[in-house]
Amino acid sequence: MKKKTLLEIIIDFLFGHKYYANVIHVKGTTTRELSCFIFYTKEQAQEHRVTLDETRSFGFVETVSFRSREDYSESNR
């Protein structure tokens, strides 16, 4: 992960850390679900989108961003 600026650290403290997740749909149904993966960057979410397009079970709907005060980074496990 890249180093954060002081402003980014303050924003994370006030509003939470920014994460991304993909909304998927089960092919053949009208079911929409949130993927079980949380991504730290939009690029990682887009890579996941490519793998979703290769499956026969799921399709990509959209990438959503959200903020959480919980830090899900690998360094905090």
C-alpha positions as CSV (number, residue, x, y, z in Angstrom):
1,M,0.0,0.0,0.0
2,K,1.1,3.6,-0.6
3,K,2.0,5.9,2.1
4,K,-0.8,8.2,3.2
5,T,-0.5,12.0,3.5
6,L,-1.5,13.7,6.7
7,L,-4.7,14.9,5.1
8,E,-5.6,11.4,4.1
9,I,-5.0,10.2,7.7
10,I,-7.2,12.9,9.1
11,I,-10.0,12.1,6.6
12,D,-9.7,8.3,7.4
13,F,-10.0,9.2,11.1
14,L,-13.1,11.4,10.6
15,F,-14.9,9.6,7.8
16,G,-13.4,6.1,7.8
17,H,-11.2,4.3,5.3
18,K,-12.3,4.1,1.7
19,Y,-13.0,0.6,0.2
20,Y,-14.6,-0.8,-2.9
21,A,-16.9,-3.8,-3.6
22,N,-18.5,-5.2,-6.6
23,V,-22.3,-5.8,-7.0
24,I,-23.0,-9.0,-8.9
25,H,-26.0,-10.8,-10.2
26,V,-26.6,-14.5,-10.4
27,K,-27.0,-15.3,-14.1
28,G,-30.5,-16.6,-15.0
29,T,-32.1,-14.9,-12.0
30,T,-33.0,-11.4,-11.0
31,T,-30.9,-11.7,-7.8
32,R,-28.4,-9.0,-7.0
33,E,-25.8,-9.4,-4.3
34,L,-22.7,-7.7,-2.9
35,S,-19.6,-9.7,-3.6
36,C,-17.8,-11.0,-0.5
37,F,-14.5,-9.4,-1.4
38,I,-13.5,-5.9,-0.1
39,F,-10.9,-4.1,-2.3
40,Y,-8.5,-1.3,-1.2
41,T,-8.3,0.3,-4.7
42,K,-10.6,0.7,-7.6
43,E,-8.0,-1.1,-9.8
44,Q,-8.3,-4.2,-7.7
45,A,-12.1,-4.1,-8.0
46,Q,-11.7,-3.8,-11.8
47,E,-9.4,-6.8,-11.9
48,H,-12.1,-8.8,-10.0
49,R,-14.7,-7.5,-12.6
50,V,-12.6,-9.2,-15.4
51,T,-12.7,-12.5,-13.5
52,L,-16.5,-12.2,-13.0
53,D,-16.9,-11.7,-16.8
54,E,-15.2,-15.0,-17.4
55,T,-17.6,-17.0,-15.2
56,R,-20.9,-18.6,-16.2
57,S,-22.5,-18.2,-12.8
58,F,-22.1,-14.4,-12.0
59,G,-22.3,-11.2,-13.9
60,F,-20.9,-7.8,-13.0
61,V,-23.4,-5.0,-12.1
62,E,-21.4,-2.1,-10.7
63,T,-18.5,-1.2,-8.4
64,V,-19.5,0.7,-5.2
65,S,-17.3,2.6,-2.8
66,F,-17.9,2.9,0.9
67,R,-16.1,4.1,4.0
68,S,-15.6,2.2,7.2
69,R,-13.8,3.2,10.4
70,E,-12.7,-0.5,10.6
71,D,-9.2,-0.9,9.0
72,Y,-9.3,-4.0,6.9
73,S,-5.7,-3.7,5.6
74,E,-3.4,-6.7,5.8
75,S,-1.1,-4.8,8.1
76,N,-3.7,-4.8,10.9
77,R,-4.5,-8.5,11.0
